[in-house]
Amino acid sequence: MNDRRFRLWGIPTLALLITLLNGPYAGADAGPRFVISLGVSLYFTTGFWIGSRALWAWLLRRLPRVDQTPRRLWALAGLSVVFTAVATVLLTLPLHWWRPAWFPLRPAVLLRQARFDLLPTLVVQTLYEAIYFFQQWEQNVRRANQLASASTQAQLDALQSQLDPHFLFNSLNTLSALIEPENEPAQQFVEQLADVYRYVLLAQGRPTVPLAEELAFIETYLGLHKARFRDNLVVQIDIAPGLLARHVAPLSVQLLVENALKHNVASREHPLHLRLAATADHPDMLLVENTLRPRTAGLAPGTGTGLANVRQRYHLLAPARPVEIQQPAGKFVVKLPLL
């Protein structure tokens, strides 16, 4: 948080308010007493402000998520009391050396001073927490608007480019009826094609879907391609059961699988190995890995538009970790955050 300007006017303002609370200032020496009191208040306020800000930032780095806010606030309250007590003693030591009569180190005096010093500590902590809360709220509103805009545009594009889904399903049913009953592979292919299109329609307008639903769709989607690639496509899915309830952006995994099939060689000599994995050792990421052997002919090289689309969608969903893309020797790996 860039709060340099906030500190420049906040510290003197708070110091002045505390000085006025220590008034009234009357008599012939009112001016000098006010100046000395303001200087001492500025000294203490600066120390407590900087220390309180550092304590708040330290806790925020360790407990940054929204669901961790209660824990962060309780920890902040407890540590603030400890910090105030320690800082009161440390800040009083130089003043005691300067004016022992004014700033004694007796326990009763230090305890009374520490109780009063809780005021600037609590004020600073409350200000920073309120600013952080407002910034998070503003980002969430902006992100929700962007998601709504992207969803609306996607639906408009879909309406412009899609056939009537009822027409498509009716056509598939008609095609299934025309296929001879003993031709089970053809019947299964048509049913899988209908399932794929049904999922695409159901996923529209949903910001996320359970991983279990996306994987069921991927298995059906890959079943269609296995009819063409046969043993040239080798698929391994290794998902911990406890992670199936986590969410992903709809069709994001399908896009990565499609890219792997579209841009890499899949032949008898060089089968395309595709692996989807999410294990208990790495519960926050879904790994989509394929052998990297780009086609030298046929399709034009990839433009990266699909990966950019996935990255943008996850950026709007604000996961704890971003989408990661790696290219170890002979492989292409994309790690999607599990939401």
Secondary structure as GFF3:
##gff-version 3
##sequence-region A 1 339
A	DSSP	alpha_helix	4	21	.	.	.	ID=ss1
A	DSSP	alpha_helix	30	62	.	.	.	ID=ss2
A	DSSP	three_ten_helix	66	68	.	.	.	ID=ss3
A	DSSP	alpha_helix	69	98	.	.	.	ID=ss4
A	DSSP	alpha_helix	107	161	.	.	.	ID=ss5
A	DSSP	alpha_helix	165	178	.	.	.	ID=ss6
A	DSSP	alpha_helix	184	203	.	.	.	ID=ss7
A	DSSP	beta_strand	209	210	.	.	.	ID=ss8
A	DSSP	alpha_helix	211	229	.	.	.	ID=ss9
A	DSSP	three_ten_helix	230	232	.	.	.	ID=ss10
A	DSSP	beta_strand	233	239	.	.	.	ID=ss11
A	DSSP	three_ten_helix	241	243	.	.	.	ID=ss12
A	DSSP	beta_strand	247	248	.	.	.	ID=ss13
A	DSSP	alpha_helix	252	263	.	.	.	ID=ss14
A	DSSP	beta_strand	272	278	.	.	.	ID=ss15
A	DSSP	beta_strand	285	291	.	.	.	ID=ss16
A	DSSP	alpha_helix	305	317	.	.	.	ID=ss17
A	DSSP	beta_strand	324	326	.	.	.	ID=ss18
A	DSSP	beta_strand	331	337	.	.	.	ID=ss19
###
